[in-house]
């Protein structure tokens, strides 16, 4: 009985940790404000169009990562 209880506690802690990591990633906490703005606008758009959370996050992460890289290239090209 005690063994099952400790396994259950470990699994609950693991689930809380995973949820916390996903939450921080979903809000674009990578330090870039342009990424955060892009991600939140994109995520809201796809959620409103009926796409699920996971697919919205994947599409928006790809789109906004490319947008962020493009902005960095433009910054380097400025005189």
N, CA, C and O atoms as CSV, one atom per row, in Angstrom:
chain,resi,resn,atom,element,x,y,z
A,1,UNK,N,N,0.817,-1.198,0.000
A,1,UNK,CA,C,0.000,0.000,0.000
A,1,UNK,C,C,0.866,1.268,0.000
A,1,UNK,O,O,0.579,2.226,-0.719
A,2,UNK,N,N,1.914,1.259,0.807
A,2,UNK,CA,C,2.793,2.435,0.882
A,2,UNK,C,C,3.535,2.629,-0.435
A,2,UNK,O,O,3.802,3.762,-0.835
A,3,UNK,N,N,3.869,1.535,-1.108
A,3,UNK,CA,C,4.556,1.623,-2.397
A,3,UNK,C,C,3.685,2.272,-3.458
A,3,UNK,O,O,4.165,3.080,-4.254
A,4,UNK,N,N,2.402,1.919,-3.471
A,4,UNK,CA,C,1.476,2.514,-4.439
A,4,UNK,C,C,1.279,3.996,-4.157
A,4,UNK,O,O,1.151,4.805,-5.076
A,5,UNK,N,N,1.256,4.341,-2.869
A,5,UNK,CA,C,1.066,5.745,-2.480
A,5,UNK,C,C,2.258,6.588,-2.927
A,5,UNK,O,O,2.070,7.694,-3.433
A,6,UNK,N,N,3.488,6.084,-2.748
A,6,UNK,CA,C,4.668,6.848,-3.148
A,6,UNK,C,C,4.750,6.984,-4.669
A,6,UNK,O,O,5.176,8.023,-5.172
A,7,UNK,N,N,4.350,5.951,-5.401
A,7,UNK,CA,C,4.322,6.033,-6.863
A,7,UNK,C,C,3.307,7.082,-7.304
A,7,UNK,O,O,3.571,7.855,-8.225
A,8,UNK,N,N,2.167,7.111,-6.659
A,8,UNK,CA,C,1.141,8.096,-6.996
A,8,UNK,C,C,1.625,9.519,-6.724
A,8,UNK,O,O,1.342,10.429,-7.503
A,9,UNK,N,N,2.341,9.713,-5.642
A,9,UNK,CA,C,2.862,11.046,-5.308
A,9,UNK,C,C,3.910,11.477,-6.329
A,9,UNK,O,O,3.917,12.628,-6.765
A,10,UNK,N,N,4.788,10.564,-6.706
A,10,UNK,CA,C,5.813,10.877,-7.711
A,10,UNK,C,C,5.153,11.232,-9.045
A,10,UNK,O,O,5.565,12.192,-9.697
A,11,UNK,N,N,4.152,10.482,-9.454
A,11,UNK,CA,C,3.454,10.775,-10.706
A,11,UNK,C,C,2.752,12.131,-10.661
A,11,UNK,O,O,2.762,12.866,-11.649
A,12,UNK,N,N,2.151,12.463,-9.540
A,12,UNK,CA,C,1.483,13.772,-9.409
A,12,UNK,C,C,2.501,14.902,-9.509
A,12,UNK,O,O,2.249,15.906,-10.175
A,13,UNK,N,N,3.645,14.746,-8.854
A,13,UNK,CA,C,4.691,15.777,-8.932
A,13,UNK,C,C,5.184,15.936,-10.366
A,13,UNK,O,O,5.416,17.052,-10.833
A,14,UNK,N,N,5.340,14.818,-11.055
A,14,UNK,CA,C,5.774,14.860,-12.446
A,14,UNK,C,C,4.755,15.584,-13.315
A,14,UNK,O,O,5.133,16.384,-14.171
A,15,UNK,N,N,3.483,15.318,-13.111
A,15,UNK,CA,C,2.435,15.965,-13.902
A,15,UNK,C,C,2.396,17.470,-13.655
A,15,UNK,O,O,2.183,18.244,-14.588
A,16,UNK,N,N,2.598,17.888,-12.419
A,16,UNK,CA,C,2.626,19.315,-12.107
A,16,UNK,C,C,3.822,19.981,-12.779
A,16,UNK,O,O,3.709,21.085,-13.312
A,17,UNK,N,N,4.958,19.311,-12.751
A,17,UNK,CA,C,6.152,19.852,-13.395
A,17,UNK,C,C,5.952,20.008,-14.896
A,17,UNK,O,O,6.296,21.045,-15.464
A,18,UNK,N,N,5.403,18.993,-15.537
A,18,UNK,CA,C,5.149,19.047,-16.979
A,18,UNK,C,C,4.173,20.171,-17.312
A,18,UNK,O,O,4.378,20.896,-18.286
A,19,UNK,N,N,3.132,20.323,-16.529
A,19,UNK,CA,C,2.151,21.383,-16.772
A,19,UNK,C,C,2.795,22.763,-16.635
A,19,UNK,O,O,2.503,23.665,-17.421
A,20,UNK,N,N,3.658,22.927,-15.652
A,20,UNK,CA,C,4.322,24.222,-15.454
A,20,UNK,C,C,5.247,24.550,-16.612
A,20,UNK,O,O,5.305,25.701,-17.045
A,21,UNK,N,N,5.965,23.572,-17.116
A,21,UNK,CA,C,6.867,23.792,-18.249
A,21,UNK,C,C,6.078,24.140,-19.501
A,21,UNK,O,O,6.450,25.056,-20.235
A,22,UNK,N,N,4.996,23.420,-19.749
A,22,UNK,CA,C,4.183,23.698,-20.926
A,22,UNK,C,C,3.556,25.080,-20.849
A,22,UNK,O,O,3.460,25.771,-21.863
A,23,UNK,N,N,3.133,25.488,-19.678
A,23,UNK,CA,C,2.531,26.808,-19.521
A,23,UNK,C,C,3.543,27.902,-19.827
A,23,UNK,O,O,3.214,28.877,-20.503
A,24,UNK,N,N,4.763,27.752,-19.340
A,24,UNK,CA,C,5.767,28.781,-19.613
A,24,UNK,C,C,6.134,28.817,-21.093
A,24,UNK,O,O,6.400,29.893,-21.628
A,25,UNK,N,N,6.154,27.661,-21.770
A,25,UNK,CA,C,6.458,27.629,-23.193
A,25,UNK,C,C,5.311,28.199,-24.014
A,25,UNK,O,O,5.537,28.857,-25.029
A,26,UNK,N,N,4.104,27.953,-23.584
A,26,UNK,CA,C,2.941,28.418,-24.336
A,26,UNK,C,C,2.843,29.930,-24.366
A,26,UNK,O,O,2.301,30.500,-25.312
A,27,UNK,N,N,3.358,30.575,-23.351
A,27,UNK,CA,C,3.293,32.027,-23.313
A,27,UNK,C,C,4.544,32.670,-23.884
A,27,UNK,O,O,4.733,33.881,-23.762
A,28,UNK,N,N,5.399,31.870,-24.507
A,28,UNK,CA,C,6.569,32.417,-25.187
A,28,UNK,C,C,7.566,33.055,-24.253
A,28,UNK,O,O,8.128,34.095,-24.595
A,29,UNK,N,N,7.811,32.493,-23.108
A,29,UNK,CA,C,8.730,33.066,-22.141
A,29,UNK,C,C,10.177,32.808,-22.511
A,29,UNK,O,O,10.951,32.302,-21.699
A,30,UNK,N,N,10.541,33.154,-23.734
A,30,UNK,CA,C,11.916,32.954,-24.175
A,30,UNK,C,C,12.683,34.274,-24.198
A,30,UNK,O,O,13.826,34.313,-24.652
A,31,UNK,N,N,12.077,35.343,-23.719
A,31,UNK,CA,C,12.765,36.612,-23.613
A,31,UNK,C,C,12.496,37.583,-24.745
A,31,UNK,O,O,12.859,38.754,-24.630
A,32,UNK,N,N,11.885,37.158,-25.820
A,32,UNK,CA,C,11.651,38.024,-26.967
A,32,UNK,C,C,10.226,38.573,-26.940
A,32,UNK,O,O,9.262,37.810,-27.008
A,33,UNK,N,N,10.096,39.882,-26.843
A,33,UNK,CA,C,8.759,40.463,-26.780
A,33,UNK,C,C,8.039,40.353,-28.129
A,33,UNK,O,O,6.817,40.212,-28.159
A,34,UNK,N,N,8.775,40.416,-29.242
A,34,UNK,CA,C,8.125,40.280,-30.549
A,34,UNK,C,C,7.566,38.869,-30.720
A,34,UNK,O,O,6.505,38.685,-31.318
A,35,UNK,N,N,8.275,37.880,-30.199
A,35,UNK,CA,C,7.790,36.502,-30.257
A,35,UNK,C,C,6.522,36.363,-29.419
A,35,UNK,O,O,5.555,35.735,-29.849
A,36,UNK,N,N,6.529,36.944,-28.235
A,36,UNK,CA,C,5.358,36.849,-27.347
A,36,UNK,C,C,4.128,37.469,-27.987
A,36,UNK,O,O,3.051,36.874,-27.975
A,37,UNK,N,N,4.284,38.656,-28.545
A,37,UNK,CA,C,3.161,39.347,-29.180
A,37,UNK,C,C,2.645,38.539,-30.362
A,37,UNK,O,O,1.438,38.347,-30.515
A,38,UNK,N,N,3.563,38.071,-31.192
A,38,UNK,CA,C,3.190,37.269,-32.356
A,38,UNK,C,C,2.468,35.997,-31.917
A,38,UNK,O,O,1.425,35.648,-32.469
A,39,UNK,N,N,3.023,35.311,-30.928
A,39,UNK,CA,C,2.453,34.042,-30.485
A,39,UNK,C,C,1.050,34.226,-29.922
A,39,UNK,O,O,0.146,33.458,-30.250
A,40,UNK,N,N,0.864,35.223,-29.089
A,40,UNK,CA,C,-0.445,35.399,-28.459
A,40,UNK,C,C,-1.509,35.785,-29.494
A,40,UNK,O,O,-2.637,35.297,-29.429
A,41,UNK,N,N,-1.160,36.650,-30.442
A,41,UNK,CA,C,-2.117,37.013,-31.495
A,41,UNK,C,C,-2.451,35.799,-32.355
A,41,UNK,O,O,-3.617,35.547,-32.662
A,42,UNK,N,N,-1.429,35.054,-32.738
A,42,UNK,CA,C,-1.616,33.878,-33.572
A,42,UNK,C,C,-2.435,32.818,-32.841
A,42,UNK,O,O,-3.355,32.233,-33.414
A,43,UNK,N,N,-2.100,32.573,-31.580
A,43,UNK,CA,C,-2.792,31.551,-30.786
A,43,UNK,C,C,-4.268,31.908,-30.644
A,43,UNK,O,O,-5.132,31.044,-30.794
A,44,UNK,N,N,-4.561,33.166,-30.357
A,44,UNK,CA,C,-5.960,33.598,-30.239
A,44,UNK,C,C,-6.710,33.422,-31.555
A,44,UNK,O,O,-7.872,33.018,-31.565
A,45,UNK,N,N,-6.037,33.727,-32.667
A,45,UNK,CA,C,-6.664,33.578,-33.980
A,45,UNK,C,C,-7.033,32.123,-34.258
A,45,UNK,O,O,-8.162,31.824,-34.645
A,46,UNK,N,N,-6.066,31.217,-34.055
A,46,UNK,CA,C,-6.324,29.809,-34.349
A,46,UNK,C,C,-7.326,29.198,-33.379
A,46,UNK,O,O,-8.117,28.341,-33.771
A,47,UNK,N,N,-7.305,29.625,-32.124
A,47,UNK,CA,C,-8.286,29.117,-31.160
A,47,UNK,C,C,-9.693,29.568,-31.557
A,47,UNK,O,O,-10.647,28.798,-31.451
A,48,UNK,N,N,-9.818,30.803,-32.008
A,48,UNK,CA,C,-11.125,31.325,-32.427
A,48,UNK,C,C,-11.625,30.605,-33.677
A,48,UNK,O,O,-12.832,30.487,-33.886
A,49,UNK,N,N,-10.696,30.122,-34.510
A,49,UNK,CA,C,-11.114,29.419,-35.720
A,49,UNK,C,C,-11.407,27.945,-35.456
A,49,UNK,O,O,-11.750,27.210,-36.381
A,50,UNK,N,N,-11.277,27.505,-34.201
A,50,UNK,CA,C,-11.668,26.150,-33.830
A,50,UNK,C,C,-10.555,25.124,-33.799
A,50,UNK,O,O,-10.822,23.935,-33.627
A,51,UNK,N,N,-9.311,25.554,-33.962
A,51,UNK,CA,C,-8.186,24.627,-33.908
A,51,UNK,C,C,-7.871,24.310,-32.448
A,51,UNK,O,O,-8.016,25.181,-31.590
A,52,UNK,N,N,-7.451,23.102,-32.152
A,52,UNK,CA,C,-7.138,22.700,-30.780
A,52,UNK,C,C,-5.896,23.384,-30.242
A,52,UNK,O,O,-5.139,23.999,-30.994
A,53,UNK,N,N,-5.689,23.275,-28.930
A,53,UNK,CA,C,-4.540,23.909,-28.277
A,53,UNK,C,C,-3.212,23.458,-28.853
A,53,UNK,O,O,-2.363,24.287,-29.183
A,54,UNK,N,N,-3.027,22.161,-28.978
A,54,UNK,CA,C,-1.729,21.636,-29.428
A,54,UNK,C,C,-1.404,22.084,-30.850
A,54,UNK,O,O,-0.291,22.536,-31.120
A,55,UNK,N,N,-2.364,21.961,-31.752
A,55,UNK,CA,C,-2.110,22.381,-33.132
A,55,UNK,C,C,-1.898,23.885,-33.227
A,55,UNK,O,O,-1.067,24.345,-34.010
A,56,UNK,N,N,-2.641,24.653,-32.439
A,56,UNK,CA,C,-2.457,26.108,-32.429
A,56,UNK,C,C,-1.053,26.455,-31.962
A,56,UNK,O,O,-0.392,27.304,-32.560
A,57,UNK,N,N,-0.593,25.803,-30.896
A,57,UNK,CA,C,0.747,26.074,-30.375
A,57,UNK,C,C,1.820,25.713,-31.392
A,57,UNK,O,O,2.781,26.461,-31.572
A,58,UNK,N,N,1.667,24.580,-32.054
A,58,UNK,CA,C,2.666,24.155,-33.040
A,58,UNK,C,C,2.731,25.141,-34.197
A,58,UNK,O,O,3.813,25.590,-34.575
A,59,UNK,N,N,1.573,25.480,-34.761
A,59,UNK,CA,C,1.539,26.405,-35.897
A,59,UNK,C,C,2.095,27.772,-35.514
A,59,UNK,O,O,2.876,28.363,-36.261
A,60,UNK,N,N,1.693,28.269,-34.356
A,60,UNK,CA,C,2.129,29.600,-33.944
A,60,UNK,C,C,3.608,29.630,-33.580
A,60,UNK,O,O,4.291,30.616,-33.854
A,61,UNK,N,N,4.106,28.567,-32.968
A,61,UNK,CA,C,5.526,28.523,-32.637
A,61,UNK,C,C,6.364,28.545,-33.905
A,61,UNK,O,O,7.367,29.255,-33.973
A,62,UNK,N,N,5.966,27.776,-34.907
A,62,UNK,CA,C,6.700,27.765,-36.171
A,62,UNK,C,C,6.657,29.130,-36.838
A,62,UNK,O,O,7.685,29.657,-37.264
A,63,UNK,N,N,5.459,29.698,-36.925
A,63,UNK,CA,C,5.283,30.989,-37.598
A,63,UNK,C,C,6.067,32.090,-36.888
A,63,UNK,O,O,6.771,32.872,-37.527
A,64,UNK,N,N,5.940,32.142,-35.581
A,64,UNK,CA,C,6.555,33.236,-34.833
A,64,UNK,C,C,8.069,33.070,-34.698
A,64,UNK,O,O,8.789,34.064,-34.602
A,65,UNK,N,N,8.555,31.847,-34.688
A,65,UNK,CA,C,10.009,31.624,-34.683
A,65,UNK,C,C,10.620,32.125,-35.986
A,65,UNK,O,O,11.675,32.759,-35.979
A,66,UNK,N,N,9.957,31.841,-37.104
A,66,UNK,CA,C,10.437,32.331,-38.394
A,66,UNK,C,C,10.381,33.857,-38.453
A,66,UNK,O,O,11.295,34.497,-38.973
A,67,UNK,N,N,9.310,34.431,-37.921
A,67,UNK,CA,C,9.170,35.886,-37.892
A,67,UNK,C,C,10.288,36.517,-37.057
A,67,UNK,O,O,10.855,37.542,-37.435
A,68,UNK,N,N,10.592,35.897,-35.928
A,68,UNK,CA,C,11.645,36.409,-35.057
A,68,UNK,C,C,13.011,36.332,-35.743
A,68,UNK,O,O,13.808,37.264,-35.634
A,69,UNK,N,N,13.286,35.232,-36.447
A,69,UNK,CA,C,14.551,35.102,-37.175
A,69,UNK,C,C,14.650,36.159,-38.266
A,69,UNK,O,O,15.712,36.745,-38.473
A,70,UNK,N,N,13.538,36.404,-38.967
A,70,UNK,CA,C,13.504,37.432,-40.011
A,70,UNK,C,C,13.812,38.807,-39.422
A,70,UNK,O,O,14.569,39.581,-40.008
A,71,UNK,N,N,13.225,39.111,-38.264
A,71,UNK,CA,C,13.492,40.400,-37.608
A,71,UNK,C,C,14.963,40.529,-37.220
A,71,UNK,O,O,15.547,41.605,-37.350
A,72,UNK,N,N,15.559,39.442,-36.747
A,72,UNK,CA,C,16.976,39.477,-36.364
A,72,UNK,C,C,17.857,39.730,-37.581
A,72,UNK,O,O,18.850,40.453,-37.489
A,73,UNK,N,N,17.501,39.141,-38.716
A,73,UNK,CA,C,18.267,39.362,-39.947
A,73,UNK,C,C,18.143,40.815,-40.384
A,73,UNK,O,O,19.128,41.429,-40.792
A,74,UNK,N,N,16.930,41.367,-40.299
A,74,UNK,CA,C,16.740,42.772,-40.653
A,74,UNK,C,C,17.546,43.698,-39.743
A,74,UNK,O,O,18.083,44.704,-40.207
A,75,UNK,N,N,17.636,43.371,-38.462
A,75,UNK,CA,C,18.417,44.187,-37.521
A,75,UNK,C,C,19.889,44.185,-37.903
A,75,UNK,O,O,20.561,45.210,-37.788
A,76,UNK,N,N,20.398,43.037,-38.357
A,76,UNK,CA,C,21.804,42.953,-38.754
A,76,UNK,C,C,22.095,43.735,-40.020
A,76,UNK,O,O,23.206,44.230,-40.206
A,77,UNK,N,N,21.090,43.850,-40.905
A,77,UNK,CA,C,21.275,44.535,-42.173
A,77,UNK,C,C,21.183,46.050,-42.060
A,77,UNK,O,O,21.610,46.767,-42.965
A,78,UNK,N,N,20.635,46.536,-40.968
A,78,UNK,CA,C,20.527,47.989,-40.797
A,78,UNK,C,C,21.909,48.611,-40.645
A,78,UNK,O,O,22.771,48.068,-39.954
A,79,UNK,N,N,22.116,49.762,-41.300
A,79,UNK,CA,C,23.430,50.418,-41.216
A,79,UNK,C,C,23.683,51.072,-39.879
A,79,UNK,O,O,24.745,51.659,-39.670
